[in-house]
Amino acid sequence: MKTNIPSKTARHLIAAIATLGLAAASVTTASAANIAISGASITGTLNANATPFTENTGNTITEVAMASAVLSAYASDTGGVWNFDTAFAAAASGDAFSLTYGASQNKTLLLTLTDTGGGLSQGNGNPVFASGAFFLASGGSVTSHTLTPDQYLQSVGIFELNRFDVGRTFTISATFLDNTTLTTGTGTGDTTYWNGFTATGTNYIKSFTITMSGSGLTRFDDLAFVVAPSAVPEPSTYAIAAGGLALVGAMVSRRRQSKN
């Protein structure tokens, strides 16, 4: 039996398709997404200092439910918490954060920033009530930060920290696969708020946005997430695979025709 071996050009194309990935203007790697909940002896925290907080209106998952989900996800390498205690300095629109997560710390989640404000940075001032030494800060006066992961998320949530200023306001929103969006109520900067979303069925979360405005910007800590089942491919994966297979098929077909 004769086996058709793809031409050198076709082999190169297949290799290129296999290695094609998301390119960001700048990628910052953070040792992140470790978690310790209910006394579990794992590094990292979700509201570790037990700061009193308010469940924001519009949430679809409570902090208690999220803590349980993330603890289970951490053990199975499907989630964790980023406390912003690993320095990333600053990020502008188009930059990305590459987070390691799960008990193995061998999994990665790439979060790419789309920003209409002054970028994101790491802060360490008072009053913060952060679970570690640092928190997520922001530049500008009215700003919106969208983070798009390279994997769909089952659940995502974050704490907004108390700035003792009712004039500082924020909302958190999540965009799902069907392009619907859920948004929390407008929180104020005089309380610590938990903000969380979870998917219904397989209508997973494809991005989430933090929006701040008012007399000054708020601060955030403890970004908790659970990734969706790995069996769900990204739409871009389908497009790349389909386009690549079509090109390879066309090349093989032309080669056969030239031999006839």
Buried (B, 14 or more C-beta within 10 A) or exposed (E): EEEEEBBEEBEEBBEEBEEEEEEBEEBBBBBBBBBBBEEEEBEBBBBBEEBEBEBBEBBBBBBEBBBBBBBEBBBEBBBBBBBBBBEBEBBEBEBBBBBBBBBEBEBBBBBBBBBEBBBBBBBBEEEBBBBBEBBBBBBBEEBBBBBBBBBBBBBBBBBBBBBEBEEBBBBBBBBBBEEEEBBBEBBBBEBBBBBBBBBEEEEBBBBBBBBBBBEEBBBBBBBBBBBBEEEBEBEEEEEBBEEBEEBBEEBBEEBEEEEE
